Amino acid sequence: MTTYYLYGTQRSDIENLAAEFADALKIEPEARESSYKGFYYKFYSDHIRGSLKPNKYADFEDEEDDDGYHRPDRKDISLIFQATVDIQAEEFDDIVRNITGIELLKKTSVNND
């Protein structure tokens, strides 16, 4: 079974949050920068693939432009963490939710049979 998660936070300290995810998940993050996404982190392991990035796309100038947000319905969210988890979804969710300020926004499970 594969489970897709979307988490959000009002925290804006992406470097500190990436370090907290790294400690909690035991995955070393890879820092990346994109003119489209801005500065973000990727997380890869055998069973977890994720990214921590700003909620707003980097190259939009109008702060009120809904198209500039990953989650326009949640402009209060500064950072989002998207993850695909192949095993132990409940354990993963418990670990992530123990990180200060993290909120589960969406969860979808797909049976791989």
MODELLER restraints for C-alpha pairs under 7 A, 6 or more apart:
rsr = mdl.restraints
at = mdl.atoms
rsr.add(forms.Gaussian(group=physical.xy_distance, feature=features.Distance(at['CA:1:A'], at['CA:86:A']), mean=6.00, stdev=0.5))
rsr.add(forms.Gaussian(group=physical.xy_distance, feature=features.Distance(at['CA:1:A'], at['CA:87:A']), mean=6.86, stdev=0.5))
rsr.add(forms.Gaussian(group=physical.xy_distance, feature=features.Distance(at['CA:1:A'], at['CA:109:A']), mean=6.93, stdev=0.5))
rsr.add(forms.Gaussian(group=physical.xy_distance, feature=features.Distance(at['CA:1:A'], at['CA:110:A']), mean=5.78, stdev=0.5))
rsr.add(forms.Gaussian(group=physical.xy_distance, feature=features.Distance(at['CA:1:A'], at['CA:111:A']), mean=4.58, stdev=0.5))
rsr.add(forms.Gaussian(group=physical.xy_distance, feature=features.Distance(at['CA:1:A'], at['CA:112:A']), mean=5.21, stdev=0.5))
rsr.add(forms.Gaussian(group=physical.xy_distance, feature=features.Distance(at['CA:2:A'], at['CA:84:A']), mean=6.86, stdev=0.5))
rsr.add(forms.Gaussian(group=physical.xy_distance, feature=features.Distance(at['CA:2:A'], at['CA:85:A']), mean=5.65, stdev=0.5))
rsr.add(forms.Gaussian(group=physical.xy_distance, feature=features.Distance(at['CA:2:A'], at['CA:86:A']), mean=4.48, stdev=0.5))
rsr.add(forms.Gaussian(group=physical.xy_distance, feature=features.Distance(at['CA:2:A'], at['CA:87:A']), mean=6.97, stdev=0.5))
rsr.add(forms.Gaussian(group=physical.xy_distance, feature=features.Distance(at['CA:2:A'], at['CA:109:A']), mean=5.77, stdev=0.5))
rsr.add(forms.Gaussian(group=physical.xy_distance, feature=features.Distance(at['CA:2:A'], at['CA:110:A']), mean=5.31, stdev=0.5))
rsr.add(forms.Gaussian(group=physical.xy_distance, feature=features.Distance(at['CA:2:A'], at['CA:111:A']), mean=6.51, stdev=0.5))
rsr.add(forms.Gaussian(group=physical.xy_distance, feature=features.Distance(at['CA:2:A'], at['CA:112:A']), mean=6.82, stdev=0.5))
rsr.add(forms.Gaussian(group=physical.xy_distance, feature=features.Distance(at['CA:3:A'], at['CA:84:A']), mean=5.80, stdev=0.5))
rsr.add(forms.Gaussian(group=physical.xy_distance, feature=features.Distance(at['CA:3:A'], at['CA:85:A']), mean=5.19, stdev=0.5))
rsr.add(forms.Gaussian(group=physical.xy_distance, feature=features.Distance(at['CA:3:A'], at['CA:86:A']), mean=6.43, stdev=0.5))
rsr.add(forms.Gaussian(group=physical.xy_distance, feature=features.Distance(at['CA:3:A'], at['CA:89:A']), mean=6.51, stdev=0.5))
rsr.add(forms.Gaussian(group=physical.xy_distance, feature=features.Distance(at['CA:3:A'], at['CA:107:A']), mean=6.99, stdev=0.5))
rsr.add(forms.Gaussian(group=physical.xy_distance, feature=features.Distance(at['CA:3:A'], at['CA:108:A']), mean=5.63, stdev=0.5))
rsr.add(forms.Gaussian(group=physical.xy_distance, feature=features.Distance(at['CA:3:A'], at['CA:109:A']), mean=4.23, stdev=0.5))
rsr.add(forms.Gaussian(group=physical.xy_distance, feature=features.Distance(at['CA:3:A'], at['CA:110:A']), mean=6.23, stdev=0.5))
rsr.add(forms.Gaussian(group=physical.xy_distance, feature=features.Distance(at['CA:4:A'], at['CA:83:A']), mean=5.79, stdev=0.5))
rsr.add(forms.Gaussian(group=physical.xy_distance, feature=features.Distance(at['CA:4:A'], at['CA:84:A']), mean=4.60, stdev=0.5))
rsr.add(forms.Gaussian(group=physical.xy_distance, feature=features.Distance(at['CA:4:A'], at['CA:85:A']), mean=6.39, stdev=0.5))
rsr.add(forms.Gaussian(group=physical.xy_distance, feature=features.Distance(at['CA:4:A'], at['CA:107:A']), mean=5.64, stdev=0.5))
rsr.add(forms.Gaussian(group=physical.xy_distance, feature=features.Distance(at['CA:4:A'], at['CA:108:A']), mean=5.13, stdev=0.5))
rsr.add(forms.Gaussian(group=physical.xy_distance, feature=features.Distance(at['CA:4:A'], at['CA:109:A']), mean=6.26, stdev=0.5))
rsr.add(forms.Gaussian(group=physical.xy_distance, feature=features.Distance(at['CA:5:A'], at['CA:82:A']), mean=5.68, stdev=0.5))
rsr.add(forms.Gaussian(group=physical.xy_distance, feature=features.Distance(at['CA:5:A'], at['CA:83:A']), mean=5.13, stdev=0.5))
rsr.add(forms.Gaussian(group=physical.xy_distance, feature=features.Distance(at['CA:5:A'], at['CA:84:A']), mean=6.42, stdev=0.5))
rsr.add(forms.Gaussian(group=physical.xy_distance, feature=features.Distance(at['CA:5:A'], at['CA:106:A']), mean=5.79, stdev=0.5))
rsr.add(forms.Gaussian(group=physical.xy_distance, feature=features.Distance(at['CA:5:A'], at['CA:107:A']), mean=4.67, stdev=0.5))
rsr.add(forms.Gaussian(group=physical.xy_distance, feature=features.Distance(at['CA:5:A'], at['CA:108:A']), mean=6.69, stdev=0.5))
rsr.add(forms.Gaussian(group=physical.xy_distance, feature=features.Distance(at['CA:6:A'], at['CA:80:A']), mean=7.00, stdev=0.5))
rsr.add(forms.Gaussian(group=physical.xy_distance, feature=features.Distance(at['CA:6:A'], at['CA:81:A']), mean=5.83, stdev=0.5))
rsr.add(forms.Gaussian(group=physical.xy_distance, feature=features.Distance(at['CA:6:A'], at['CA:82:A']), mean=4.62, stdev=0.5))
rsr.add(forms.Gaussian(group=physical.xy_distance, feature=features.Distance(at['CA:6:A'], at['CA:83:A']), mean=6.58, stdev=0.5))
rsr.add(forms.Gaussian(group=physical.xy_distance, feature=features.Distance(at['CA:6:A'], at['CA:104:A']), mean=6.23, stdev=0.5))
rsr.add(forms.Gaussian(group=physical.xy_distance, feature=features.Distance(at['CA:6:A'], at['CA:105:A']), mean=5.41, stdev=0.5))
rsr.add(forms.Gaussian(group=physical.xy_distance, feature=features.Distance(at['CA:6:A'], at['CA:106:A']), mean=5.03, stdev=0.5))
rsr.add(forms.Gaussian(group=physical.xy_distance, feature=features.Distance(at['CA:6:A'], at['CA:107:A']), mean=6.48, stdev=0.5))
rsr.add(forms.Gaussian(group=physical.xy_distance, feature=features.Distance(at['CA:7:A'], at['CA:80:A']), mean=5.59, stdev=0.5))
rsr.add(forms.Gaussian(group=physical.xy_distance, feature=features.Distance(at['CA:7:A'], at['CA:81:A']), mean=5.04, stdev=0.5))
rsr.add(forms.Gaussian(group=physical.xy_distance, feature=features.Distance(at['CA:7:A'], at['CA:82:A']), mean=6.39, stdev=0.5))
rsr.add(forms.Gaussian(group=physical.xy_distance, feature=features.Distance(at['CA:7:A'], at['CA:102:A']), mean=6.46, stdev=0.5))
rsr.add(forms.Gaussian(group=physical.xy_distance, feature=features.Distance(at['CA:7:A'], at['CA:103:A']), mean=5.40, stdev=0.5))
rsr.add(forms.Gaussian(group=physical.xy_distance, feature=features.Distance(at['CA:7:A'], at['CA:104:A']), mean=4.45, stdev=0.5))
rsr.add(forms.Gaussian(group=physical.xy_distance, feature=features.Distance(at['CA:7:A'], at['CA:105:A']), mean=5.13, stdev=0.5))
rsr.add(forms.Gaussian(group=physical.xy_distance, feature=features.Distance(at['CA:7:A'], at['CA:106:A']), mean=6.98, stdev=0.5))
rsr.add(forms.Gaussian(group=physical.xy_distance, feature=features.Distance(at['CA:8:A'], at['CA:77:A']), mean=5.82, stdev=0.5))
rsr.add(forms.Gaussian(group=physical.xy_distance, feature=features.Distance(at['CA:8:A'], at['CA:79:A']), mean=5.80, stdev=0.5))
rsr.add(forms.Gaussian(group=physical.xy_distance, feature=features.Distance(at['CA:8:A'], at['CA:80:A']), mean=4.41, stdev=0.5))
rsr.add(forms.Gaussian(group=physical.xy_distance, feature=features.Distance(at['CA:8:A'], at['CA:81:A']), mean=6.24, stdev=0.5))
rsr.add(forms.Gaussian(group=physical.xy_distance, feature=features.Distance(at['CA:8:A'], at['CA:102:A']), mean=5.83, stdev=0.5))
rsr.add(forms.Gaussian(group=physical.xy_distance, feature=features.Distance(at['CA:8:A'], at['CA:103:A']), mean=5.25, stdev=0.5))
rsr.add(forms.Gaussian(group=physical.xy_distance, feature=features.Distance(at['CA:8:A'], at['CA:104:A']), mean=6.52, stdev=0.5))
rsr.add(forms.Gaussian(group=physical.xy_distance, feature=features.Distance(at['CA:8:A'], at['CA:105:A']), mean=6.45, stdev=0.5))
rsr.add(forms.Gaussian(group=physical.xy_distance, feature=features.Distance(at['CA:9:A'], at['CA:77:A']), mean=5.25, stdev=0.5))
rsr.add(forms.Gaussian(group=physical.xy_distance, feature=features.Distance(at['CA:9:A'], at['CA:78:A']), mean=6.02, stdev=0.5))
rsr.add(forms.Gaussian(group=physical.xy_distance, feature=features.Distance(at['CA:9:A'], at['CA:79:A']), mean=5.51, stdev=0.5))
rsr.add(forms.Gaussian(group=physical.xy_distance, feature=features.Distance(at['CA:9:A'], at['CA:80:A']), mean=6.49, stdev=0.5))
rsr.add(forms.Gaussian(group=physical.xy_distance, feature=features.Distance(at['CA:9:A'], at['CA:101:A']), mean=5.60, stdev=0.5))
rsr.add(forms.Gaussian(group=physical.xy_distance, feature=features.Distance(at['CA:9:A'], at['CA:102:A']), mean=5.02, stdev=0.5))
rsr.add(forms.Gaussian(group=physical.xy_distance, feature=features.Distance(at['CA:9:A'], at['CA:103:A']), mean=6.11, stdev=0.5))
rsr.add(forms.Gaussian(group=physical.xy_distance, feature=features.Distance(at['CA:10:A'], at['CA:76:A']), mean=6.30, stdev=0.5))
rsr.add(forms.Gaussian(group=physical.xy_distance, feature=features.Distance(at['CA:10:A'], at['CA:77:A']), mean=4.69, stdev=0.5))
rsr.add(forms.Gaussian(group=physical.xy_distance, feature=features.Distance(at['CA:10:A'], at['CA:78:A']), mean=4.87, stdev=0.5))
rsr.add(forms.Gaussian(group=physical.xy_distance, feature=features.Distance(at['CA:10:A'], at['CA:79:A']), mean=6.65, stdev=0.5))
rsr.add(forms.Gaussian(group=physical.xy_distance, feature=features.Distance(at['CA:10:A'], at['CA:101:A']), mean=6.94, stdev=0.5))
rsr.add(forms.Gaussian(group=physical.xy_distance, feature=features.Distance(at['CA:11:A'], at['CA:78:A']), mean=6.10, stdev=0.5))
rsr.add(forms.Gaussian(group=physical.xy_distance, feature=features.Distance(at['CA:11:A'], at['CA:79:A']), mean=6.78, stdev=0.5))
rsr.add(forms.Gaussian(group=physical.xy_distance, feature=features.Distance(at['CA:11:A'], at['CA:101:A']), mean=6.80, stdev=0.5))
rsr.add(forms.Gaussian(group=physical.xy_distance, feature=features.Distance(at['CA:12:A'], at['CA:78:A']), mean=5.69, stdev=0.5))
rsr.add(forms.Gaussian(group=physical.xy_distance, feature=features.Distance(at['CA:12:A'], at['CA:79:A']), mean=6.49, stdev=0.5))
rsr.add(forms.Gaussian(group=physical.xy_distance, feature=features.Distance(at['CA:18:A'], at['CA:29:A']), mean=6.86, stdev=0.5))
rsr.add(forms.Gaussian(group=physical.xy_distance, feature=features.Distance(at['CA:18:A'], at['CA:41:A']), mean=6.97, stdev=0.5))
rsr.add(forms.Gaussian(group=physical.xy_distance, feature=features.Distance(at['CA:22:A'], at['CA:28:A']), mean=5.37, stdev=0.5))
rsr.add(forms.Gaussian(group=physical.xy_distance, feature=features.Distance(at['CA:22:A'], at['CA:29:A']), mean=6.24, stdev=0.5))
rsr.add(forms.Gaussian(group=physical.xy_distance, feature=features.Distance(at['CA:24:A'], at['CA:95:A']), mean=6.44, stdev=0.5))
rsr.add(forms.Gaussian(group=physical.xy_distance, feature=features.Distance(at['CA:27:A'], at['CA:43:A']), mean=6.42, stdev=0.5))
rsr.add(forms.Gaussian(group=physical.xy_distance, feature=features.Distance(at['CA:27:A'], at['CA:44:A']), mean=6.84, stdev=0.5))
rsr.add(forms.Gaussian(group=physical.xy_distance, feature=features.Distance(at['CA:27:A'], at['CA:45:A']), mean=6.65, stdev=0.5))
rsr.add(forms.Gaussian(group=physical.xy_distance, feature=features.Distance(at['CA:28:A'], at['CA:43:A']), mean=6.74, stdev=0.5))
rsr.add(forms.Gaussian(group=physical.xy_distance, feature=features.Distance(at['CA:29:A'], at['CA:41:A']), mean=5.95, stdev=0.5))
rsr.add(forms.Gaussian(group=physical.xy_distance, feature=features.Distance(at['CA:29:A'], at['CA:42:A']), mean=5.57, stdev=0.5))
rsr.add(forms.Gaussian(group=physical.xy_distance, feature=features.Distance(at['CA:29:A'], at['CA:43:A']), mean=4.89, stdev=0.5))
rsr.add(forms.Gaussian(group=physical.xy_distance, feature=features.Distance(at['CA:30:A'], at['CA:41:A']), mean=5.39, stdev=0.5))
rsr.add(forms.Gaussian(group=physical.xy_distance, feature=features.Distance(at['CA:30:A'], at['CA:42:A']), mean=5.09, stdev=0.5))
rsr.add(forms.Gaussian(group=physical.xy_distance, feature=features.Distance(at['CA:30:A'], at['CA:43:A']), mean=6.45, stdev=0.5))
rsr.add(forms.Gaussian(group=physical.xy_distance, feature=features.Distance(at['CA:31:A'], at['CA:40:A']), mean=6.02, stdev=0.5))
rsr.add(forms.Gaussian(group=physical.xy_distance, feature=features.Distance(at['CA:31:A'], at['CA:41:A']), mean=4.54, stdev=0.5))
rsr.add(forms.Gaussian(group=physical.xy_distance, feature=features.Distance(at['CA:31:A'], at['CA:42:A']), mean=6.57, stdev=0.5))
rsr.add(forms.Gaussian(group=physical.xy_distance, feature=features.Distance(at['CA:32:A'], at['CA:39:A']), mean=5.90, stdev=0.5))
rsr.add(forms.Gaussian(group=physical.xy_distance, feature=features.Distance(at['CA:32:A'], at['CA:40:A']), mean=5.37, stdev=0.5))
rsr.add(forms.Gaussian(group=physical.xy_distance, feature=features.Distance(at['CA:32:A'], at['CA:41:A']), mean=5.78, stdev=0.5))
rsr.add(forms.Gaussian(group=physical.xy_distance, feature=features.Distance(at['CA:33:A'], at['CA:39:A']), mean=4.32, stdev=0.5))
rsr.add(forms.Gaussian(group=physical.xy_distance, feature=features.Distance(at['CA:33:A'], at['CA:40:A']), mean=6.09, stdev=0.5))
rsr.add(forms.Gaussian(group=physical.xy_distance, feature=features.Distance(at['CA:35:A'], at['CA:58:A']), mean=6.54, stdev=0.5))
rsr.add(forms.Gaussian(group=physical.xy_distance, feature=features.Distance(at['CA:35:A'], at['CA:59:A']), mean=6.69, stdev=0.5))
rsr.add(forms.Gaussian(group=physical.xy_distance, feature=features.Distance(at['CA:36:A'], at['CA:57:A']), mean=6.21, stdev=0.5))
rsr.add(forms.Gaussian(group=physical.xy_distance, feature=features.Distance(at['CA:36:A'], at['CA:58:A']), mean=5.58, stdev=0.5))
rsr.add(forms.Gaussian(group=physical.xy_distance, feature=features.Distance(at['CA:36:A'], at['CA:59:A']), mean=5.99, stdev=0.5))
rsr.add(forms.Gaussian(group=physical.xy_distance, feature=features.Distance(at['CA:37:A'], at['CA:57:A']), mean=5.20, stdev=0.5))
rsr.add(forms.Gaussian(group=physical.xy_distance, feature=features.Distance(at['CA:37:A'], at['CA:58:A']), mean=5.32, stdev=0.5))
rsr.add(forms.Gaussian(group=physical.xy_distance, feature=features.Distance(at['CA:38:A'], at['CA:57:A']), mean=6.82, stdev=0.5))
rsr.add(forms.Gaussian(group=physical.xy_distance, feature=features.Distance(at['CA:38:A'], at['CA:58:A']), mean=4.83, stdev=0.5))
rsr.add(forms.Gaussian(group=physical.xy_distance, feature=features.Distance(at['CA:39:A'], at['CA:53:A']), mean=6.89, stdev=0.5))
rsr.add(forms.Gaussian(group=physical.xy_distance, feature=features.Distance(at['CA:40:A'], at['CA:52:A']), mean=5.70, stdev=0.5))
rsr.add(forms.Gaussian(group=physical.xy_distance, feature=features.Distance(at['CA:40:A'], at['CA:53:A']), mean=4.56, stdev=0.5))
rsr.add(forms.Gaussian(group=physical.xy_distance, feature=features.Distance(at['CA:41:A'], at['CA:51:A']), mean=5.48, stdev=0.5))
rsr.add(forms.Gaussian(group=physical.xy_distance, feature=features.Distance(at['CA:41:A'], at['CA:52:A']), mean=5.12, stdev=0.5))
rsr.add(forms.Gaussian(group=physical.xy_distance, feature=features.Distance(at['CA:41:A'], at['CA:53:A']), mean=6.56, stdev=0.5))
rsr.add(forms.Gaussian(group=physical.xy_distance, feature=features.Distance(at['CA:42:A'], at['CA:50:A']), mean=5.80, stdev=0.5))
rsr.add(forms.Gaussian(group=physical.xy_distance, feature=features.Distance(at['CA:42:A'], at['CA:51:A']), mean=4.41, stdev=0.5))
rsr.add(forms.Gaussian(group=physical.xy_distance, feature=features.Distance(at['CA:42:A'], at['CA:52:A']), mean=6.56, stdev=0.5))
rsr.add(forms.Gaussian(group=physical.xy_distance, feature=features.Distance(at['CA:43:A'], at['CA:49:A']), mean=5.58, stdev=0.5))
rsr.add(forms.Gaussian(group=physical.xy_distance, feature=features.Distance(at['CA:43:A'], at['CA:50:A']), mean=4.92, stdev=0.5))
rsr.add(forms.Gaussian(group=physical.xy_distance, feature=features.Distance(at['CA:43:A'], at['CA:51:A']), mean=5.91, stdev=0.5))
rsr.add(forms.Gaussian(group=physical.xy_distance, feature=features.Distance(at['CA:44:A'], at['CA:50:A']), mean=6.60, stdev=0.5))
rsr.add(forms.Gaussian(group=physical.xy_distance, feature=features.Distance(at['CA:47:A'], at['CA:85:A']), mean=5.72, stdev=0.5))
rsr.add(forms.Gaussian(group=physical.xy_distance, feature=features.Distance(at['CA:47:A'], at['CA:86:A']), mean=5.06, stdev=0.5))
rsr.add(forms.Gaussian(group=physical.xy_distance, feature=features.Distance(at['CA:47:A'], at['CA:87:A']), mean=6.33, stdev=0.5))
rsr.add(forms.Gaussian(group=physical.xy_distance, feature=features.Distance(at['CA:48:A'], at['CA:83:A']), mean=6.80, stdev=0.5))
rsr.add(forms.Gaussian(group=physical.xy_distance, feature=features.Distance(at['CA:48:A'], at['CA:84:A']), mean=5.74, stdev=0.5))
rsr.add(forms.Gaussian(group=physical.xy_distance, feature=features.Distance(at['CA:48:A'], at['CA:85:A']), mean=4.70, stdev=0.5))
rsr.add(forms.Gaussian(group=physical.xy_distance, feature=features.Distance(at['CA:48:A'], at['CA:86:A']), mean=6.58, stdev=0.5))
rsr.add(forms.Gaussian(group=physical.xy_distance, feature=features.Distance(at['CA:49:A'], at['CA:83:A']), mean=5.53, stdev=0.5))
rsr.add(forms.Gaussian(group=physical.xy_distance, feature=features.Distance(at['CA:49:A'], at['CA:84:A']), mean=5.21, stdev=0.5))
rsr.add(forms.Gaussian(group=physical.xy_distance, feature=features.Distance(at['CA:49:A'], at['CA:85:A']), mean=6.70, stdev=0.5))
rsr.add(forms.Gaussian(group=physical.xy_distance, feature=features.Distance(at['CA:50:A'], at['CA:81:A']), mean=6.89, stdev=0.5))
rsr.add(forms.Gaussian(group=physical.xy_distance, feature=features.Distance(at['CA:50:A'], at['CA:82:A']), mean=5.31, stdev=0.5))
rsr.add(forms.Gaussian(group=physical.xy_distance, feature=features.Distance(at['CA:50:A'], at['CA:83:A']), mean=4.00, stdev=0.5))
rsr.add(forms.Gaussian(group=physical.xy_distance, feature=features.Distance(at['CA:50:A'], at['CA:84:A']), mean=6.22, stdev=0.5))
rsr.add(forms.Gaussian(group=physical.xy_distance, feature=features.Distance(at['CA:51:A'], at['CA:81:A']), mean=5.56, stdev=0.5))
rsr.add(forms.Gaussian(group=physical.xy_distance, feature=features.Distance(at['CA:51:A'], at['CA:82:A']), mean=5.42, stdev=0.5))
rsr.add(forms.Gaussian(group=physical.xy_distance, feature=features.Distance(at['CA:51:A'], at['CA:83:A']), mean=6.60, stdev=0.5))
rsr.add(forms.Gaussian(group=physical.xy_distance, feature=features.Distance(at['CA:52:A'], at['CA:79:A']), mean=6.90, stdev=0.5))
rsr.add(forms.Gaussian(group=physical.xy_distance, feature=features.Distance(at['CA:52:A'], at['CA:80:A']), mean=5.74, stdev=0.5))
rsr.add(forms.Gaussian(group=physical.xy_distance, feature=features.Distance(at['CA:52:A'], at['CA:81:A']), mean=4.42, stdev=0.5))
rsr.add(forms.Gaussian(group=physical.xy_distance, feature=features.Distance(at['CA:52:A'], at['CA:82:A']), mean=6.69, stdev=0.5))
rsr.add(forms.Gaussian(group=physical.xy_distance, feature=features.Distance(at['CA:53:A'], at['CA:79:A']), mean=5.59, stdev=0.5))
rsr.add(forms.Gaussian(group=physical.xy_distance, feature=features.Distance(at['CA:53:A'], at['CA:80:A']), mean=5.57, stdev=0.5))
rsr.add(forms.Gaussian(group=physical.xy_distance, feature=features.Distance(at['CA:53:A'], at['CA:81:A']), mean=6.58, stdev=0.5))
rsr.add(forms.Gaussian(group=physical.xy_distance, feature=features.Distance(at['CA:54:A'], at['CA:78:A']), mean=5.90, stdev=0.5))
rsr.add(forms.Gaussian(group=physical.xy_distance, feature=features.Distance(at['CA:54:A'], at['CA:79:A']), mean=4.37, stdev=0.5))
rsr.add(forms.Gaussian(group=physical.xy_distance, feature=features.Distance(at['CA:54:A'], at['CA:80:A']), mean=6.14, stdev=0.5))
rsr.add(forms.Gaussian(group=physical.xy_distance, feature=features.Distance(at['CA:55:A'], at['CA:69:A']), mean=5.67, stdev=0.5))
rsr.add(forms.Gaussian(group=physical.xy_distance, feature=features.Distance(at['CA:55:A'], at['CA:70:A']), mean=5.37, stdev=0.5))
rsr.add(forms.Gaussian(group=physical.xy_distance, feature=features.Distance(at['CA:55:A'], at['CA:71:A']), mean=6.55, stdev=0.5))
rsr.add(forms.Gaussian(group=physical.xy_distance, feature=features.Distance(at['CA:55:A'], at['CA:77:A']), mean=6.46, stdev=0.5))
rsr.add(forms.Gaussian(group=physical.xy_distance, feature=features.Distance(at['CA:55:A'], at['CA:78:A']), mean=5.39, stdev=0.5))
rsr.add(forms.Gaussian(group=physical.xy_distance, feature=features.Distance(at['CA:55:A'], at['CA:79:A']), mean=5.00, stdev=0.5))
rsr.add(forms.Gaussian(group=physical.xy_distance, feature=features.Distance(at['CA:55:A'], at['CA:80:A']), mean=5.72, stdev=0.5))
rsr.add(forms.Gaussian(group=physical.xy_distance, feature=features.Distance(at['CA:56:A'], at['CA:68:A']), mean=5.54, stdev=0.5))
rsr.add(forms.Gaussian(group=physical.xy_distance, feature=features.Distance(at['CA:56:A'], at['CA:69:A']), mean=4.24, stdev=0.5))
rsr.add(forms.Gaussian(group=physical.xy_distance, feature=features.Distance(at['CA:56:A'], at['CA:70:A']), mean=6.07, stdev=0.5))
rsr.add(forms.Gaussian(group=physical.xy_distance, feature=features.Distance(at['CA:57:A'], at['CA:68:A']), mean=5.21, stdev=0.5))
rsr.add(forms.Gaussian(group=physical.xy_distance, feature=features.Distance(at['CA:57:A'], at['CA:69:A']), mean=5.85, stdev=0.5))
rsr.add(forms.Gaussian(group=physical.xy_distance, feature=features.Distance(at['CA:60:A'], at['CA:68:A']), mean=5.80, stdev=0.5))
rsr.add(forms.Gaussian(group=physical.xy_distance, feature=features.Distance(at['CA:66:A'], at['CA:72:A']), mean=5.24, stdev=0.5))
rsr.add(forms.Gaussian(group=physical.xy_distance, feature=features.Distance(at['CA:97:A'], at['CA:103:A']), mean=6.85, stdev=0.5))
